[in-house]
Amino acid sequence: MKNCLVLLPFCIFILAACSPAEPTAATTQPTLEPIATILPTATKPNPSPTLSVNEIAANVFSDLTVETQKLYSPNGRCAWDRLQASSLTESATRKYDNQFYIRVSLACVLGDEFKEVNWVLLDEWKSQGLGYSIPTVLGWSADGKKLYFHDEIIPDGCQPIGGWQENFRQVDLETGNITLLFPELRSGASLSPDTTRLVYHDIQNKDVGVYTFANGKVQHIPLAFPAPPAYWEVGNFTWSPDRQSVLFVMVYGDACNPSGASIQKLDIAKGEIRMKWISTVKTASIVEWVDPLRAVITIGQEQHLMDPVSGNLY
């Protein structure tokens, strides 16, 4: 009996420990942190990556050479970003089947509301053979609503004076819609300062074409030849300050070893081209058309002033 009395307090203690606790004011109102702060950060939207495009590409394409280009619109509201990843080793060339990766994106802040838009214009793998093309900015519209770009041909050899371009496209900055203006191969394409017209050498027709954006029509003007040359290229199209005329260079001979050149003037209103200067031993380039009676040109290694009307040099 004495032993039972000794064990009784111990049994009462165990039963008290096993019974459910009565709620108190401290347990009914816990002081917990807001639940959002303990959720994983990955559940929150993150509009911009922590790594730059170049850093991401360097990791993804660790065995490729990555090149980037960033260009801004004249008003500073748009940025063109081009990323190109290409192989320089035989193992990488085999791995990627002799292709390179190209990605072009466009980011803009539009209107008085400062609306932000981001468009991916190209995201693809392209063949990397003897000569290939990369997307290149042609220009931005004067009203700040459109971007013009084309595919620049990178030849396997000497680049002619006007280069080669194809797949001329227009991007609506508001919607991101891309319109193909014309796919044909052209040379020396140059956008007018008011962005209403495009002048180029029409390789197929062997003349100069003037494309008007408003109606999509092309004006064809025959070139001026002193004598039919075996090889020639046209480029360096330079618009007059009033946008009614264009000076350009015709180079004679092989692109790697030119033998001479001429400077010609296109009058758009009259639809005619007249030669203003020619040399059978020297090449030339147009630096700037300063005013109606002065254009800065380079002949060989020397710079000159030329009267675009008479062709006289000063």
Secondary structure, 3 states (H helix, E strand, C coil): CHHHHHHHHHHHHHHHHHCCCCCCHHHHCCCCCCHHHHCCHHHCCCCCCCCCHHHHHHHHCCCCEEEEEEEECCCCCEEEEEEEEECCCHHHHHHCCCEEEEEEEEEEEECCCCEEEEEEEEEEEEECCCCEEEEEEEEECCCCCEEEEEEEEECCCCCCCCCCEEEEEEEECCCCCEEEEECCCEEEEEECCCCCEEEEEECCCCEEEEEECCCCCEEEEECCCCCCCCCEEEEEEEECCCCCEEEEEEEEECCCCEEEEEEEEEECCCCEEEEEEEECCCCEEEEEEEECCEEEEEECCEEEEECCCCCCEC
